[in-house]
Amino acid sequence: MPYPQEHACRINNPDKYDKFNRKNCDQKHDDKCIDVIYGIKDGKSEIQALRYPKDIWTASAARSHCKTRDGTFEAAAESSQEKQIDRRALNFEEAEIRAMENDAGQMKITGYFALFNKLSVNLGGFREKIAPGAFKESLKNSDVVDLFNHDPNFILGRESAGTLRVWEDQKGLAYEVDIPDTQLIKDLVISPIKRKELKGNSFGFFMPWDKEGYDEWGKDEDGLPIRTIRKIEELIDGSQVTFPAYPQTNLALRSKQRWEEGQKGLGENVKPLLSSKLNEAGTQDPKTYDPIKKRQEWLNEFRSFFG
């Protein structure tokens, strides 16, 4: 079974040993500690398994190292406490926040929690955008709650109660909420919206940082990493906020680290292929060698490394 704080790499079956001895940081790779489990049988010991502390090892990096040891890899378990919520925000104009009355005289707020294909500010060494359709799956089973300033003490509406409606359109993640008919909410939320004192919308969400298909990474023309969110696993809440900001990007940074490690590994894989192709070209008979044909074959092989 997965361990909660470390990734595991089984080298040998534990059933063959009488007892075990663990040595923390007994080995290192790229200056990162690896804990070693030694299996002992008849007074002799050998490596039974490796452990990679997940506070310094990503799952992808640990998996790659385990592969070099011909081991069986298992990523660390993900506990409920580790299901961190990321937040993103839009300013007032982008969010198109409106407070109005419906035909029945009920006050409601409309706007956008997110916009598609809009590049964020610099989030600490990268920028980010959300692809159209990113919320599609999460909206199928969502129970989004609309909170004032993300404060659970001030609930403006909820999907399961029928007071909040959230959907994707061509622009982004739109919403409409029927707010409580209380003087407190009118004073706290409606009046500041009308006076443009509430400065934007924000939403909270969860998506795994170490799984394929949820985001993609690339670079802009200046070489700055760009993250494209393709799929959000769970939409948690939306909020009208006093200070729209991007304070929580821990999971995005871990995803970025995973991508950068993959890029490093990609380069190492391409080098031997390129070397072999150059050697092959240098040994061909110039009378029969067709460089145009070979060029296309090479391109096809190199493309396989980039999907």
Phi, psi and omega in degrees: 000154181294147176267146188286332187243003184206148171277151186236146176227108180274122179266317180226154180295126182292342183293344183275357185248155178274323179206175186224155177223124181257134176237112181286138180054038180286336176228163177222150174217124185054040179065019177250133184292144172232123176277141185242131174259120178260130174267137184240129179217125179054039177081357179253144181237150175209165181291122176264322183201161175243148177234134182244107179303125188283353174284345177236348180241125170283161180298320182293320179293317179295320179298318179297318180293319180300323180297324179291342179259009180057036181262172175258120189264146173217121181289156178297150178291149178257111182275162181297329179293337184271001180281075185287145179263126171267152178230143175228159188217159173233147175282176189302313183292316179296321183285344179053047182288129179225138173244128186205171175257141174275184184298334181270005180083007179278130178286138178218159176238136177234160177162202179233135171275334182207152175241144179279146172058025176257119180290135179283176167290173176294123184260020181107053180099006176200161172241170190213150172215159181251128181280147174305138180090359184297333183263357189305309183289319183293331181287342181295326183233026186277158170222066184292141176243138178262119183241144173283119181054034180057025180264115182295351176279349181235083180273123178266331179183164181211141181301312184295339178270353180080007181263354178227133177236128182231134181204161173268137167233195184293335184272323184170212181264104183265159178211161172214128184231133173271109188277157177300141181273070179231152180294326180300312181293322178298319180287320184283324191243304187296310181300313177298327177294313181297328178270002180060038177266334168278126195262005177168186176243155177216156175220149178251141184208165175230138171209139181294140182270346188245023178236150181284152172094351182267328177211164177228151180237145175206196179224149175274185185293342178264003179087005179281131179299138178238125178258130174249117178280118182262331186207126176256126185286318183216125176266119190267301184206168172230161186201145167268125193234152178284321182233091176293130183205177178238063187281338188243102181227023184301316182292324178296320179293325177291323175296320178298317179299319179298318179295316181297322177294323177295322178296321178297316179294325179299317180298321180294328179285325183286327184305310180295327178295314180298318180298317181294323181291322178293320177296321180297318181296325183286348182251008183277151175284118183299341181283331183245351184285127179252098185294329181293315179297315181296324180300318180292321178297317179297315180302319180296320179292317180293326179297330181298336179285338184253011179073000000 
